C-alpha cells in the first residue's frame, strides 16, 4: 500500500523477505542501540546495551506462521519496519523501528495506523497488543496518544539472555499495552 507522508513522499508497505534481514537488523539496531540511536527519540541506549535483535531473530519473525514483518520504504529506501502477529482475537505489534533521523516527522503515526488497518483487514481482530519496557515513559506516552492503554500486566525482562540486550538497570519489565481497533 502507498501512503502519503507529511513531506508528500510515498511510503510503500511490503512483506519483508529473508533477503531483507541484514538491512532490517541494521535499521532496528540504529533505532534503539548505540550512539546512532541517540539521533532519534526511541533510543534504549541508556537502559540496554548490546544487540536488540539479530538476523536469525528477524528471519524467525518473517518465517513464523500467522506473522508478517512489514518493510516500509520511501523512494525504494528502507525507512521503517514493524511486526504483526495474529494471536487469536488480537494482533501483536512489535519490532517497530523508524530510522532515527526521520523520527519525529509523523512517519510513526502513519505506520502504526497502517499496521492496525492491515491486522484488522487480514485477521479480523478487534485489538492490537504490544509490550513496551515499562520505564520507557516517553514511548508509552506516545502510544497512549495513539489510543493504546496501559494494562499493568508485566512480564519480566529476560535478564541473562544477551539476545535481548545487556540491561544497565535492574528494574526492567515489559508492560502490555492494548488498543481496540
Rosetta blueprint (number, residue, H / E / L):
1 X L
2 X E
3 X E
4 X E
5 X L
6 X L
7 X L
8 X L
9 X L
10 X E
11 X E
12 X E
13 X E
14 X E
15 X E
16 X L
17 X L
18 X H
19 X H
20 X H
21 X H
22 X H
23 X H
24 X H
25 X H
26 X H
27 X H
28 X H
29 X H
30 X H
31 X H
32 X H
33 X L
34 X L
35 X H
36 X H
37 X H
38 X H
39 X H
40 X L
41 X L
42 X L
43 X L
44 X L
45 X L
46 X L
47 X L
48 X E
49 X E
50 X L
51 X L
52 X L
53 X L
54 X L
55 X H
56 X H
57 X H
58 X H
59 X H
60 X H
61 X H
62 X H
63 X H
64 X L
65 X L
66 X L
67 X E
68 X E
69 X E
70 X E
71 X E
72 X E
73 X E
74 X E
75 X L
76 X L
77 X E
78 X E
79 X E
80 X E
81 X E
82 X E
83 X E
84 X E
85 X E
86 X E
87 X E
88 X L
89 X L
90 X E
91 X E
92 X E
93 X E
94 X E
95 X E
96 X E
97 X E
98 X E
99 X L
100 X H
101 X H
102 X H
103 X L
104 X L
105 X L
106 X L
107 X H
108 X H
109 X H
110 X H
111 X H
112 X H
113 X H
114 X H
115 X H
116 X H
117 X H
118 X H
119 X H
120 X H
121 X H
122 X H
123 X H
124 X L
125 X L
126 X L
127 X E
128 X E
129 X E
130 X E
131 X E
132 X E
133 X E
134 X L
135 X L
136 X L
137 X H
138 X H
139 X H
140 X H
141 X H
142 X H
143 X H
144 X H
145 X H
146 X L
147 X L
148 X L
149 X E
150 X E
151 X E
152 X E
153 X E
154 X E
155 X E
156 X E
157 X L
158 X L
159 X L
160 X L
161 X L
162 X H
163 X H
164 X H
165 X L
166 X E
167 X E
168 X L
169 X L
170 X L
171 X L
172 X L
173 X E
174 X E
175 X E
176 X E
177 X E
178 X E
179 X E
180 X E
181 X L
